[in-house]
Amino acid sequence: MIAGWMAHAIAVSGLLGTAAWLTEPILRGRRRPARLAWSAALVLSLLVPLSTFLLTRLQSGDAPAPGGAASLLSLTLMTRGAEALPTLASRLEAAGPWLLGTWLLASTALAVALAGGLFRLSKRARRWPTALLGEDEVLLSDGFGPALLGIRSPRVVLPRWTLGLEADRLRLVLLHEEEHRRAGDGLLLLAGTLAVVLAPWNAALWWQLRRLRAAVELDCDARVLHRGTPPAAYGALLFALGTHTPGLPFSVAALSASRSLLERRLSMIVRGTRPRGPVGTILATAAAALLVFGACEAPSPTGVRPIGGDPDARAGSPTPPAGTVHAIVTDAAGPQPMVFVDGERIPGGVPAGLDPADIDRIDVVKGEAAIRLFGPDAKDGVIQVFTKAASGDTIRVDTMRADTIRADTTPAGVLRRSTPGGATSAKALPADASVYLDGTLFEGDVSTLDPTTIARIDVVKGGPAGSIIRITTKKAAGGGEE
């Protein structure tokens, strides 16, 4: 599902961005370029979801057909007749083409806007005169800059008003832009912007790009100060330029910046960068490593597939046809839940010859309830398939007030259901049958239960813990209040 994959990509980008956020102060404290952390986060935010998607597609192509003996059902949903309702999965599946179309339009619009903005800026730059400041040739604009313009051979652009600055301040402006040019910051910011253009719906990528822009400026400030520039003079220059902040695109490296970034830059100049202590460094590094590992190992969600028939035949149907069982299928290398068909355990998993049209209901039991009911072998869960042919072993309780239910687990082992007319039906059970009420062992008298509160009674024969009578109330089955 495209919607599930997009959510997975956002989650992965968030984890990687958090890891970069934890790593940035460590790098800065050791006088290393912090922009490396955000650059790596942006690259991995694109590569990890893409590689996960491709691997999932390759594995799904090599996996056995759904319903085969090697396949296991980990999550099931059954729809029948007029009761079938569109599920969230089917709605998201149906929305896939719309999401792809919106994605394409948004990426195209951003690409056009970026290319158009750079083209207009380049066209304006052709009319800007050049000036020689010492040994540096710069472009003089009406209000754009200070900034670098260009990719292959970026040129320094200064607004005309900067010519009125003192010689020392003007030298610092040129020094800052020269540091940007030496580090290739303009190309780095352009690459980050293109990453957002490729996935504009990924909010985490926008956050990473903004942090990359800030890291680029902070790193450049650190290099300028490392050259022996007086912090007070450089801070005063940043404050003066902060009142002339131009509207710059993300792909342009510039000395001036937004007010929030200006505050961070001035704070770094005043306070400096202090390395973290060894304990803090170790904890932050370990947390960042765990986040990166989690992002790389996070499984991409798989699509919803039908069991039996042609999987592609129903791919575009928002509402599955009557009698269709949909399942998320995993291969035999994953968890191994116990599978029962009509109360009999099937060691090899779901039998290949099982016809979905013959299935009446599928129940999934997992967690502690599965271990309690079926023993330690059920640690990965239990899947119970009930066919229509075995419907006599499932007693469905209606809401007729005169109905009474009696269960007897004596050696006679009889479960009875009586109707107002006096007719009774009984099912003989083994003497070792245990009664569970909503997953909890029930040792009382079943005849005291109010039949109007019961949704169904299931009989499972020959399980690891003996035969089981499972009574499910309407409240536990999600049918409202008892």
KOLZAPA-751556 format. One record per residue: residue in three letters; z, x negated, y of N, C-alpha, C, O in turn. Coordinates in steps of 0.2 Angstrom, whole numbers, plus 5000, padded with zeros to 4 digits. Example, Ala and Ser with C-alpha at 12.3 -4.5 7.8 and 13.67 -1.06 7.14 Angstrom:
<sites>
ALA503949344972503949384978503949344984504249294983SER503549364989503649324995503949365000504049335006
</sites>
This chain:
<sites>
MET500049964994500050005000500049965006500449915007ILE499549975011499549935017500149945021500449895024ALA500450005021501050015025501649975023502049945026GLY501749975016502249935013502149855014502649825016TRP501549835014501449765015501549745023501849695024MET501349795027501549775034502249775036502449735039ALA502649815033503349815033503649755030504049725033HIS503349735025503549665021503449605026503849565027ALA502849615029502649555034503149555040503249495042ILE503349605043503749615048504449585046504749545050ALA504649605040505349575038505349505037505749465039VAL504749475034504649405033504649365039504949315040SER504349395044504249365051504949365054505149315058GLY505349415053506049415056506449365053506849335057LEU506449355046506849305043506649235046507049195047LEU506049225046505749155048505949145055506149085057GLY505849195060506049185067506849175067507049135072THR507249205063507949195064508149125061508549085064ALA507749095056507849035054507648985060507948935061ALA507148995063506948955069507448955074507548905078TRP507749015076508249015081508848975079509148955084LEU509048975073509548935071509448865071509848815072THR508748845070508548775070508448745077508548685078GLU508248785081508148755088508648715091508548665093PRO509348745092509848705095509948635091510148585094ILE509848635084509948575080509448525082509648465084LEU508848545083508248495085508448475092508348415094ARG508548515097508648505104509248455104509248405109GLY509748465101510348415101510248345099510548305101ARG509748345094509548275092508848255095508548205093ARG508748285101508148265105507548265101507048215102ARG507448315097506848325094506448385097506848435099PRO505848395097505448455100505648515096505448525090ALA505948565100506148625097505548665096505548715092ARG504948655099504448695098504148695091503748735089LEU504348635087504048635080504348685076504048715072ALA504948705077505248765073504948825074504748865069TRP504748845080504448905082503648905080503348955078SER503348845080502648835078502648855070502248885068ALA503148825067503148835059503248905058503048925053ALA503748935061503849005060503249045061503149095057LEU502849035066502249075067501749065062501449115059VAL501649005060501148985054501349025048500949055044LEU502049015046502249045040502249115040502149145035SER502349145046502349215046501749245045501649305043LEU501149205045500549235043500349215036500049255033LEU500549155034500349135028500749165022500449175017VAL501449175023501849195017501649265015501549275010PRO501549315020501349385018500649385015500549425010LEU500249345018499549345015499549315008499149345004SER499849265007499849235000500249274995499949284990THR500749314997501049354993500649414991500649444986PHE500249444996499749494995499249474990499049514985LEU498949414991498449394986498749384979498349394974LEU499349354979499649344972499749404969499649414963THR499949454973500149524970499449554967499449584962ARG498949544971498349574969498049544962497749574958LEU498149474962497849434956498249454950498049464945GLN498949464951499349474945499249544943499249564937SER499149594948499049664946498349674942498249714938GLY497849624944497249624941497249604934496849624929ASP497749554932497849524925498349564921498349554915ALA498649614924499249644921498949694916498349714917PRO499249714911499049764906498949834910499249844915ALA498549874907498449934910499049984910499449974905PRO499150024915499750064916499850104910499350134907GLY500450104907500550154901500450114894500650134889GLY500250044895500250004889500949984886501449994890ALA500949954880501549934877501949884881502549884881ALA501549844885501849784888502149804895502449774898SER501949874897502249894904502849934903503049964898LEU503249924909503849964909503950004915503649974921LEU504250054915504250104921504950084924505450094921SER504950064931505550044934505750104939506250104941LEU505250144941505350204945504850254944504250234944THR505050314943504650364941504650424945505250444948LEU504150464946504150524950503650574946503150554944MET503850634945503450684941503350744946503750774949THR502750764946502550824949502250874945501850864940ARG502450944946502250994941502051054945502351084949GLY501351074944501151144946501251154954501151104958ALA501451214955501551224962502151194966502251194972GLU502551164962503151134964503051064967503451024970ALA502351034966502250974968502150964975501851004979LEU502550914978502550904985502350834987502450794983PRO501950824993501750754994502350714995502850734999THR502350654992502950614992502850564998502250555001LEU503350525000503250475005502750425003502350405008ALA502750404997502350354995501550374995501150334998SER501450434993500750464994500550475001499950465003ARG501050495005500850495012500650435016500150425019LEU501050385014500950315016500250285014499850255017GLU500150305007499550285004498950315008498450285009ALA498950375009498450415013498350385020497750395022ALA498850365023498850335030498550265030498450245035GLY498450235024498150165024497550155028497550115032PRO497050195027496450185031496550195038496250155042TRP496950245040497150245048497450185050497350165056LEU497950165046498350105049497850045049497850005054LEU497350035044496849985045496449985051496249935054GLY496250045052495850065058496150045065495850015069THR496750065065497150055071497349985072497249955077TRP497449945066497549875066496949835069496949795074LEU496349855067495649825069495549845076495349795080LEU495749905079495549915086496049875090495849855095ALA496749875088497149835092497049765093497049735098SER496849735087496649665087496049655091496049605095THR495549695090494949685094495049695102494849655106ALA495549745104495649755111496049695114495849665119LEU496549665110496849605112496449545113496449505118ALA495949535108495549485108495049485114494949435117VAL494749545115494349555121494749545128494449515132ALA495349565128495749555134495849485135495849455141LEU496049445130496149375130495549335132495549295137ALA495049355129494349315131494149335138493949285141GLY494249395140494049415146494449385152494249365157GLY495149375150495549345155495449275156495449245162LEU495349235151495149165151494449155154494349105158PHE493949205153493349195156493349205163493049165167ARG493749255166493849265173494149205176494049185182LEU494649185173495049125176494549065176494649025181SER494149055171493748995171493149005177492948965180LYS492949075178492449085183492749075190492449045194ARG493449095191493749075197493849005198493748975204ALA493948965193494148895193493548855196493548805199ARG492848885195492248845197492248845204491948805207ARG492548895208492548895215493148865218493148855224TRP493648835214494148805217493948725219493648695214PRO494148705224493948635226494448585223494948605220THR494248525222494648475219494948425225494748425230ALA495548395223495848355227496148295223496248305217LEU496148235226496448175223497148165226497248145232LEU497648165221498348155223498548095220498648095214GLY498448035223498647975220498047955215497447945218GLU498147955209497647935204497447995200497047995195ASP497748055202497648115198497148165202497248175208GLU496648185199496248235202496448305200496448325194VAL496548355204496848415203496348475206495948455210LEU496448535203496048595206496548625211497148635209LEU496348645217496748685221496548755221496048775223SER497048805220496948875219497248905225497648875229ASP497148975225497449015231498149035229498549035233GLY498349045222499049055221499149045213499749055211PHE498649025209498749015202499048945201498848895204GLY499548935197499848875195500548865198500848915201PRO500848805197500548745194500448755187500948785183ALA499948735184499748755177499248705175498948665179LEU499048705168498548675165497948725163498148775161LEU497348705164496848745163496248715159496048655161GLY496148745153495648705149495948695142496548695141ILE495448685137495648665130495548595128495948555127ARG494948575129494748515127494948455132495348415130SER494848465138495048425143495348465149495148475154PRO496048485147496348525152496448485159496648425159ARG496448525164496448495171497048535174497248585173VAL497448495179497948525182497748565188497348545192VAL498048625188497948675194498548675198499048695196LEU498448665205499048675209498848725215498248725217PRO499348765216499148815222499248775229499548725229ARG498848795234498748755240499448745243499548695246TRP499948795242500548785246500948725243501448695247THR500848705237501148645234501048575238501448535238LEU500448575242500348515246500848505251500848455254GLY501148555253501648555258502348525256502848515259LEU502448515249503048485246503148415248502648385250GLU503748395248503848325249503548285243503348305238ALA503348215245503048175240503348165233503048175228ASP504048165233504448155227504348215223504248215217ARG504448275226504348345222503648355220503548375214LEU503148335224502448345221502348295215501948315211ARG502648235215502548185210502848215204502648205198LEU503448255204503748285198503348345196503348355190VAL503048375200502548435198501948405193501848425188LEU501648345196501148315192501448285186501048285181LEU502048255186502248225180502448285174502248275169HIS502648335177502748395172502148415168502048425162GLU501648425172500948445170500648395165500348405160GLU500748335167500448275163500848275156500548265151GLU501448295156501848295150501548355145501548345139HIS501448405148501148465145500448445142500348455136ARG500048405146499348385143499448335138499048335133ARG499948285138500048235133500248265126500048245121ALA500648325127500948355121500448405118500548435112GLY499848425121499448475119499748545119499548585114ASP500148555124500548625124500048675125500148735123GLY499548665129499048725130498748745124498648805123LEU498448705120498148725113498648755109498448805105LEU499248735109499848765105499948835107499948875102LEU500048845113500148915115499548955114499649015112LEU498948935114498348975113498348995105498149045104ALA498548945101498548955094499049015093498949055088GLY499649005096500149055095499949125097500049175094THR499549125103499349195105498849225100498849285099LEU498349185097497949205092498249235086498049275083ALA498849205084499249235079499449305080499449345076VAL499649315086499849385088499249435088499249485086VAL498649405090498049445090497849465083497649525082LEU497949425078497849435071498249495069498049535064ALA498849495071499349545068499749575074500349565075PRO499449615078499749645084500349695083500749705087TRP500349725077500849765075501549735073502049765073ASN501449675072502049635070502549615076502349565080ALA503049655077503449645083503849575083503949545088ALA503949555077504249485076503849435078504149385081LEU503149435078502749385080502749385088502749325090TRP502749435091502849435098503449405100503449365105TRP504049415097504649385099504549305098504749265102GLN504249285092504149215091503749185096503849125098LEU503249215098502749185103503149175110503049125113ARG503549225112503949215118504449155117504549125122ARG504749155111505249095110504849025110505048975113LEU504249025108503848965108503648945115503648885116ARG503448995119503348985126503948955129503848905133ALA504548975128505148955131505248885128505448835132ALA505148875122505348805119504848755122505048695123VAL504248775123503748725126503948705132503948645134GLU504148745137504448725143505048685143505148635147LEU505548705139506148665138506048595136506348545138ASP505548595131505448525128505148485133505248425134CYS504648515137504348475143504848455148504848395150ASP505348495150505848475154506248415152506448375155ALA506448415145506848365142506448295143506748245144ARG505748305142505348235142505348215149505448155150VAL505348255154505348235161505948205163505948155166LEU506548235161507148205162507248145158507648095161HIS507048135152507048075148506748015152506947955150ARG506248025156505947975160506347945166506047905170GLY506947975167507347955172507347995178507647975183THR507048055178507048095184507748125185508148145181PRO507948125191508648145193508648225192508248255194PRO509148245188509248315186509348355192509048415192ALA509648335197509748375203509048395207508948445209ALA508648335208508048345211507548395207507248435209TYR507548385200507148425196507348495196506948535196GLY508048505196508248575196508048605202507948665202ALA508148575208507948605214507248615215507048675218LEU506848575211506048595211505948655207505548695209LEU506248665201506148725197506448785201506048835201PHE506948785205507248835208506748855214506648915215ALA506448805217505948825223505348855220505048895223LEU505048825214504448855211504648925208504148965208GLY505248945207505449005204505249065208505149115206THR505249055215505049105220504349115220504149165224HIS503949075217503249085217502949095210502349065209THR503349135206503049135199502449175199502449235201PRO501949155196501249185195501249225189501649215185GLY500849275188500749305182500249265178499649275178LEU500549235173500149185169500149215162500649245159PRO499549205158499549225151499949185147500149125149PHE500049205141500449165136500149105134500449055132SER499449095135499149045132499048985137498748935136VAL499448985143499348935148500048905149500548935149ALA500048835149500648795150500748785157500348765161ALA501348805160501448805167502148785169502648785165LEU502248755175502848725177503348785179503948785177SER503048835183503448895185503448945179503048945174ALA503948985179504049035173504449095175504649095181SER504549135171504949195172505649185174505949125173ARG506049225178506749215180507149205174507649155175SER507149245169507549235163507449165160507949125158LEU506849135159506749075157506949015162507248965160LEU506849035168507048985173507848975173508048915174GLU508249025171508949025171509148975165509548935165ARG508748985159508848935153508748865155509048825153ARG508148855159507948785160508448755165508648695164LEU508748795170509148765175509848755171510148705172SER510048795166510648785163510648725158511148685158MET510048705155509948645151510048585156510248535153ILE509748595162509748535166510448515168510648455169VAL510848575170511548565172511948535167512348495168ARG511948575161512448565156512148505151512548475147GLY511548495150511248445146511248475139511448535138THR511048445134510948465127511448425123511448365122ARG511948465121512548425117512348445109512348505107PRO512348395105512248405098512848445095513448435097ARG512748485090513248515086513648465082513448415080GLY514248495080514648455076514348455069513948495068PRO514648415065514348405058514448475054513948495050VAL514948505055515048575051514648625054514248655050GLY514548635060514048675063513348665061512948715059THR513148605061512448585059512348595052511848625050ILE512848585047512748595040512648675039512248695035LEU513148715042513148785041512448815044512148855041ALA512248795050511648825053511048805049510548845047THR511048735046510448715042510448755035509848775033ALA511048765032511048805026510848875027510448905023ALA511048905032510848975034510048975035509749025033ALA509848935039509048935040508648925034508148955033ALA508948875029508548865023508648925019508148945015LEU509148965018509249025015508749075017508449115013LEU508649085024508249125027507549115025507149155023VAL507349045025506649035024506549045016505949075015PHE506949025012506949045005506849115004506449135000GLY507249155007507249225006506549255008506249305005ALA506249225014505649255016505049235012504649275011CYS505149175009504549155004504649184997504049194994GLU505249204995505349234989505349314989505349344984ALA505349344995505349414995504749444992504149434994PRO504849494987504249514984503849574988504249604992SER503249564988502849614992502849684988502749684982PRO502949744991502949804987502249814984501749804987THR502249844978501649864975501449934976501849974979GLY500849954975500650024976500850074970501150054965VAL500750134972500950184967500350204963499850214965ARG500450194956499850204952500050264947500550274945PRO499450294945499550344940499550314933499250264932ILE499950344928499950324921499450364918499450434918GLY499050334915498450364911497850384915497950394921GLY497250384913496750404917496450344921496750294920ASP496050354925495750304930496250304936496250354940PRO496550244937496950234943496650254950496950274954ASP495950234950495650244956495450314957495250334963ALA495450354952495250424953495650464958495450504961ARG496350444958496750474962497050434968497450464972ALA496750384969496950334975496950374982497350364986GLY496450414983496350444989496650514989496650544995SER497050534984497350604984498050604987498450564984PRO498150634993498850634995499350674991499950654991THR499150724987499550754983499350754976498750774974PRO499750724971499550714964499350774961499750824963PRO498850784956498750844953499350854948499750814947ALA499350924946499950944942499950904935499450894932GLY500550894933500650854927500550784927500450754922THR500450754933500350684933501050644934501450664939VAL501150594931501650554932501450494935501050454933HIS501850474941501650414945502250364944502850384943ALA502050304944502650254942502450184946501850174946ILE502950154947502850084949502950044943503450044939VAL502350004941502349974935502449894936502249864940THR502949864931503049794931502849774924502849804920ASP502749704924502549674918503149654914503749664916ALA503049634908503549614903504049554905504549544903ALA503749514910504149464913504749484917505149444918GLY504749544920505249564924505849594920505949584914PRO506249634924506749674920506549714914506049734914GLN507049714909506849754903507249814902507749804898PRO507149864905507549924904507449954897506949944894MET507949984894507950024888507450084889507550124894VAL507050094884506650154885506750204879506750184873PHE506850264880506950314875506450374876506350394882VAL506150394871505650444871505950504866506050494860ASP506150554869506450614865507050594862507250614856GLY507450544865508150524862508050464857508550444855GLU507450444856507350394851507150324855506750334859ARG507550274854507350214857506750184855506550174849ILE506350164860505650134859505750054860505750044866PRO505850014856505949944857505349904861505449864866GLY504749924860504149894863504049924870503549904873GLY504449964873504249994880503950064879503950094874VAL503650084884503250144884502650144879502250094880PRO502650184875502050184870501350194873501350234878ALA500850154871500250164874499950224873499550254877GLY500050264867499750324866500050384869499950444868LEU500550374873500950434876500550464882500250434886ASP500350534881499950564885500350594891500850634890PRO500250584897500650614903500650684903501150714905ALA500150714900500150794900500650814895500850874896ASP500950774890501450804886502150784888502650804885ILE502250754894502850734897503150794901502850824905ASP503750814899504150864902504550844908504550864914ARG504850784907505350754912505450684911505450664905ILE505550644916505750574915506450564919506450574925ASP506950534916507550524919507650444919507450414915VAL507950424925508150354925508850344927509150374931VAL509150304922509850284923509950214924509650174921LYS510350194929510350124931511050104933511550144934GLY511250044933511850014936512450024931512250024925GLU513050034933513650044929513550104924513750104919ALA513250154927513150214923512750204917512950234911ALA512250164917511850144911512250104906512150124900ILE512650064909512950014904513550064901513650054895ARG513850104904514350144902514050194896514450204891LEU513550224897513250264893512850234887512950264881PHE512550174888512150154883512250084881511950054876GLY512850054883513049984881512749934885512349944890PRO512949864884512749814888512049794888511749764893ASP511649824883510949814883510549844888509949834890ALA510949894892510649934897510749904904510749944909LYS510849844904511049814911510449814916510549824922ASP509849824913509249824917509049904918508549914921GLY509449944916509350014917509050054910508850014906VAL508950114911508750154905508250204908508350244913ILE507650214904507150264906507150314900507050294894GLN507250374901507250424896506650474897506550504903VAL506150474893505550514893505650574888505850564882PHE505650634891505750694887505050734887504750754892THR504750744881504150774880504250854880504750874878LYS503650884881503750954880503850984873504151034872ALA503650944868503750954861504450954859504650994855ALA504850914863505550914861506050954866506650934867SER505751004870506051044875506651074871507151104875GLY506651084865507251124862507851084862508451114862ASP507851014863508450974864508650974871509250944872THR508351004876508551014882508651084884508251124884ILE509251094886509451164887509551174895509951144898ARG509051214897509051224904509451284906509351344903VAL509951284911510451334912510151374918510051344923ASP510151444917509951484923510551504927511151484925THR510451544932511051564936511351634935511651664939MET511151654929511351724927512151724926512451684923ARG512451764930513251764930513551774923514051744922ALA513251814919513551834912513351774907513651774902ASP512951724909512851674905513551634903513951624907THR513551614897514151574895513851514891513351524887ILE514251454892513951394888514551374884515151364887ARG514451354878515051324874514751264870514151264868ALA515151214870514951154866515551134862516151134864ASP515451124856515951104851515751034848515151034845THR516150984848515950924846516350904839516450844837THR516650954836516950954830516450934825515850934826PRO516650914818516150904813515550954813515050934811ALA515751014815515151064815514651044820514051064818GLY514851024825514350994830513851044832513251034831VAL514051094836513551144838513651154846514151154849LEU513051154849512951174856512651244857512051244854ARG512951284860512751354860512651384867512951354872ARG512151424868511951454874511951534873511451554869SER512351574876512251644875511951674881512051654887THR511651734880511351774885511651834886512051854881PRO511651874892511951944892511851984887512252034885GLY511251984884511052034878511352014872511352054867GLY511751954871512151944865511751894861512051864856ALA511151874862510751834858510951764860511151744865THR511051724855511251654856510751604852510451624848SER510751544855510351494852510851434851511251414856ALA510751394846511151344844510751284842510251284839LYS511051224844510751154841511251114838511751104841ALA511151104832511651064828511650994830511050964831LEU512250964831512250894833512650854829513150874825PRO512650784829513050744825513750744827513950764832ALA514250734822514950734824515150684829515650704832ASP514750634830515050584835514750594842514850544846ALA514450654843514250664850514750664855515250694854SER514550624861515050624866514750664872514150674873VAL515250694876515050734881515150704888515650674889TYR514650694892514650664899514550714904513950754904LEU514950724909514850774915514650724921515150694923ASP514050734923513850694929513950624928514150584933GLY513850594922513850524920514550504919514650444917THR515050544919515750524917515950564910515850624910LEU516250524906516550554900516950614901517450604904PHE516750664898517150734898517550744892517150754887GLU518150744892518550764886518850834886519250844881GLY518750874891518950934891518550984887518150974883ASP518751054888518351104885517751124889517851154894VAL517151114886516551134890516451204891516151224896SER516751244887516751314888517051344895516951394897THR517451294898517851314904517351304910517551324916LEU516851264909516351254915516051314917515851354913ASP515951324923515551374926514751364925514551314928PRO514451404921513751394920513351394926512751364926THR513551434931513151434937513151374941512651364946THR513551324940513551264943513151204940513051154942ILE512851224934512551174929511851174930511451234930ALA511551114931510751114932510451104926509951144924ARG510651064921510351054914510851024910511350994912ILE510751034903511050994898510550964894510150994891ASP510650894893510150854889510550824883511150814883VAL510150824878510450794871510050734870509450734869VAL510350674869510050614867510350594861510950584860LYS509950584856510150574849510050494847509550464849GLY510450474843510450404840510450344845510050294844GLY510750354851510850294856511250244853511650254848PRO511350194857511850134854512550154854512950134850ALA512750204858513450224859513450294855513950334856GLY513050314850513050374847512650424851512450414856SER512650484848512250544851512650564858513250564858ILE512350584863512650604869512350674872511750684871ILE512850704874512750774878512850754885513350744887ARG512350764889512350744896512350814900511750844900ILE512850834903512850894908512850874915513250834917THR512250894918512150874925512250934929511950994928THR512750934934512850994939512350994944511950944945LYS512251054948511751054953511851014959511450984962LYS512550994960512750954965512450884964512250844968ALA512650864958512450794956511650784956511350734957ALA511350844954510550834954510250844960509650844961GLY510650854966510350864972510150934974509750944978GLY510450974970510251044971510651084976510651144976GLY511051054980511551084985512251084983512451054978GLU512651124986513351134984513351174978512951214976GLU513951154974514151194968514351264970514451304965
</sites>
